[in-house]
């Protein structure tokens, strides 16, 4: 019965999700081209608030627990486990004071209203996962941008989404590059739970009636310890918060 109910709710959800992307695409374009960075950022923030609220159409709630208020007084590296595409809108909205920018695969840079535009023009970078040199170059580019403007770089070091909620081992090259290029940054670990359940049946229907949680852990300054020890610490911190 639960799965049967999920079909009409998923259709309603996709209609609302797609409508938001279509409506905010020209808004983003106007803000970016006529009003500047802050106006464009605000449009992206409110788009992602809307996308987060759309999950309520499925009976899915988002709880974002952040006891460490985010500021842009120094650059940040936001490190999280990755369970679905629905990890991203809550991070953009709830961490908006940190100005989060993403290291994303290049395939997302075209063809998706609003999302592709923001990835190309909002300070994020697009990497070719089959081209290590290009990926490192883009990571250095976003690190320099974050250092200059006190922005945040969001990275999902597993490299792909977990379909079961169990965290995969971190791929370390991207983190090593960020830590080397951003020695004064704070690392903000986030543990995400139950996001994978929105996709437990695949794209149709979506999972319903879930509580998706984001737990923000205490930040750590990059230059407070050596790189591999810091990666071990962050990986353990995130993994320790994952619920079965």
N, C-alpha and C positions, 0 to 999 in steps of 0.2 A: 504493500500500500504506500509506504514512504517513497519508494522509487517511482511509483506511478504518479504520485502527486508532484514529484520533482519535474516531470516533463512540462506541464503548462507553466510552472513557476520559472523554469529555465528559459522558456520562450519569452516571457515577460521581461526577465532579467536581461537577456541579450538585446531586446529592443531598446530598453532603457540605456544599457551600456553603449550601444552603437549610436543612439541619439546624442548622448553626451559627447562622444568623440566628434560627431559631425558638427554639433553646435559650437564646440570650443575650438575647432580648427581655425575658422576665420577670426575668432576672437583672439587667438594666439597670434595669428599673422598680423592683425592690426596692432596689437600691443607691442610685438617685437619690432615692427617696421616703423611705427609712428610714435610710440610712447616710451620705449626703452626697456632696459633689463628688468627693473622692479615691476613694471606693469605686466611684462610677460611672465615673470615668476608668479605674480599673484594669480594670473589666469590659469597657470599650471597647478598651483596649489588648490584652487577651488574646483578645477576639473577633477583632481584626485580626491578631494572631499566627496564630490558627487559619485565617483566610481566606488569609493569605500562604502558610502551609504546605499548604493545599489545592492550590495550583498544582503541588506535587510529584506529585499524582495524574495530572497531564498530562505529567509529565516535564519540567516547566518549573521552572527554578531562579531564585532571586532573589539577586543579589549587590548588597549595599548598602555602598558605599565612602564612609565618613564620617571623614576624617582630622581633622575639627574637632569635638571632642566637644560635644554640645548641652547647654546649661544654661538655666535660667530666671532668670538673674541680670538680664536685661534683656529687653524684648519683642523678638520677631523677626518678620520677614516672609519666609516661605519661598516662593520663586518657582521654578516648574518648568514645563517643557514638558509637554504632555498627550497621551498616546497611547491610553489606554483606562481603563476603570473600575478596572483592576487596578493602576493607579498609586497608588491611595489607601491600601489596607491596609498596604503596606510603609512608607509615609511615617508613618502613625499609629504603627506599632510601633517602627520604628527611630529615629524622632525623638520618641519619647514623653516624653523629659525636657524637651522644649520645649513640651509641652502643645499640640499643633497643633489649630487650629480652622479651619473651612473657610468660604469664600464659595461657596455652592452655589446652583444653580437651584432655584426654589421647587417644581418638580414632584417633587423628591426628598424633600420634607418630609412626604409621606403615602404610605401604602400599602406600604412596604417594611419588613418586620420588622427590628428592631434599628437599621438604618441611619436610617430616618426619625425614630425616637425620639431617637437621638443628635444628629441635625442640629437638632432642635427644642429639645433640653434640655441639650446638652453645651457650649454656648458658641458654636456656629457661627451663621451667618446665612443666610437664604434670600432670594434676590433674584429679581425679575421682570425678565428680560432685555429685555422690551419697555417697561419703565417706568424710564427713566434716573434720575428723581428718587428713586424708591423704592430703587433699587440704591445710589445714593450715600448715602442716609440709613442704609441697613443697613451699608454699609462703614464709615461714620463710627462707627456703634454698635459694631461688632466691634473697631475700632481703639481706641476708648475702653476697652473691656473688656480688650484685650490690654495696654494701657498700665498700667491699674490693677493687673492681676494678673500681669504679666510672662508672658503667654501668647504663642503664635505664631499668626499668620494665614497660612494657605496659600492661594495664588492661582495659577491657571493662566491667564496673561494672553492666551493665544491665543484664549480664548473658546469653543473647541470642540476636540474630539479630532482629532488627525492620524491618518488612515487609512493613511498610507504611511511614517510616521516622520519625514517632512520637516517641520520646524518652521514654523508659520505666523507672520506678523508679529504682534507684540504689539498688543493693544488697550490703550491707555495710560491711559484715564480712571480705572480702578480703582487702578492703581499710583500715579498722581499723587495720588489721594485718600489712600491709605494712607501715602505718604511725607509728605504735608502733615500728617496727623493723628498720625504716629508718628515725629517727627524724631530721637528718641534710639534708635530700633530698629536692630537689625542685619538686613541683608538676606542671606539664605542661598540662593544659587542652586543648583538641582539639575538635572542633565541625566539624562533617562530614555531608555534605549535598549531596543528590541525588545519593549516592552509591546504595541505595535500588532500584533505578530505573533500574539498570543493570539487576535486577532479577524480574522485575515486571510481566513478562510472565512466570516465572519459569526458569529452566535451558535451555530450548529450546523453542523459540529463546530468546536471551538476548536483553535487551533494547539497543537501538542505539541512537546516536545523543544527548547524555546527557553531561552536564558539572558537574563533581564531584568536590566538593570543600572541602578543609581542612583548617580551620581557627585556628591557634595556638594563644591561649590567654596568657596573662601575667603570668609568673610562680609565684608560691607562696611557701615560705619555710614551711615545715611541722610543725616545732615547733613554728610557729608564732601565732598559735591559737589552741583552743582545737579541738579534733578529729571530733566530730560530727558537730561542727560549720564549720570546714574546708570542710567536705564532703558536707554539705548544700551549701556552697559557690561554690565549684567546680561544683556540679550538676546544680545549677542555672546558672552559667557562660556558661556551655556547652549548656544547654537547651535554653538559650536566643539567641544563635546563629543559632538555627535550623530554616530553612525557610519552609514555608508551600508548 
